[in-house]
Amino acid sequence: MNILEYGSSFSSSSTWEIHGAGGWATMVAVLVIILWHLGRLIFSARFRSSSNSTPTSLSASAVNPQFRISEIVGDADLKTLIDNLDEKLNLNERWDNVVDKRNNFVSYNAKCCKPKDGPLKYVSVTVFENCSTEMLRDFYMDSDYRKQWDKMVLEHEQLQVDESNGTEIGRTIKKLPLLTPREYVLAWRLWEGKDKTFYCFIKECEHPLASRQKRYVRVSFFRSGWRIRKVPGRNACEIKMVHQEDAGLNVEMAKLAFAKGIWSYVCKMDNALRKYSAIHNSQQGSAVSAITLIQKVPPGLETINSRESSSHLETSAASGQGNKRKFSRRPSKKLVANGLLLLGVFCLSRGHPPLGANVAMAYILKKLTKRGATPSQSGQS
């Protein structure tokens, strides 16, 4: 019975004939029962509303007023990012080339180093053909769309946005093969520079709405940033990224997994970018985020050198690839020797023992001669 039924039964009690103490006792009992059920209904309604309301996005004023996110990412972080992108801070670090791949639509080059006091640092340049900087910026920052094409992303939610300076905080869950899912609680901020150039800096943080859970591994260190700008003289744009992350993985294993899997990931990203361009206009500007609150780069932070630094990495990678192709036309001595040995084994296995034995013997004698010869003798031979 609900409260309306109780009210109707109580209103009909005016027709009762109440006589003596028994009538008053009945009246009091009815009132007590009504008040008790009314309290139960109010309590259950409040409980349901509090349990069902799980807000995924809050403005800066909706959270604890003492928790301020405007100071998490500042202009000093942007200055450090620009110096890293211009490779001003990489002079004393030893860098190794990791990947250099390209096709007709996208190219990717990456190198890494191991700093003394931090995880592996990667610097990469990705160039997308037939793409604008605004399109690439919105694609990179669209976490909802990323969940559609990036199968590593299990969950993503916006936690808070500071409308005073555009800082945004979000929580992301990523799955790793055969490992516990990783949890990222990150803060990021966007800036717009000259000629439709865009910067973004991202770092780890804590937030009251993202308490730690045992089923996830919280990533304790995450520093990443990128710059998107147009490639001069071409209908293309590039994104240069500096990235450091400590996800609790073995360093060598993480480096190997990156080298083996990043190119296929970039190709998948390029395919998603082409599809995103068709739906970009319909999804733009739907919610308050770091994009809608983008800030201008403070005067003096952008340098002239930054207009040339990122193309230098791609140019050197392209020249390196050209050199590899040039020298790969002449087979090395080691390759010839191994080929002779394989030819001898093949001849022996196909019923040509004299020819196979002679070829194998020539290979063995060549090896023995090299080992026994001095550097001058080997040069004369």
Buried (B, 14 or more C-beta within 10 A) or exposed (E): EEEEEBEEEBEEEEEEEEEEEEEEEEBEEBEEEBEEBEEEEEEEEEEEEEEEEEEEBBEBEEBEEEEEBBEBBEBEBBBBBBBBBBBBBBEEEEBEEBBBBBEEBBBBBBBBBBEEEEBBBBBBBBBBBEBBBBBBBBBBBBBEBBBEBBEBBBBBBBBBBBEEBBBBBBBBBBEBEEEEBBBBBBBBBBBBBEEBBBBBBBBBBEBEBBEEEEEBBBBEEBBBBBBBBBBEEEEBBBBBBBBBBBBBBEEEEBBEBBEEEBBEEBBEBBEBBBEBBEEBEEEEEEEBBBBBBBBEBEEEBBEEEBBEBBBEBBEBBBEEBEEEEEEEEEEEEEEEBEEBBEBBEEBBEEEBEEBBEEBBEBBEEBEEEEEEEEEEEEEEE
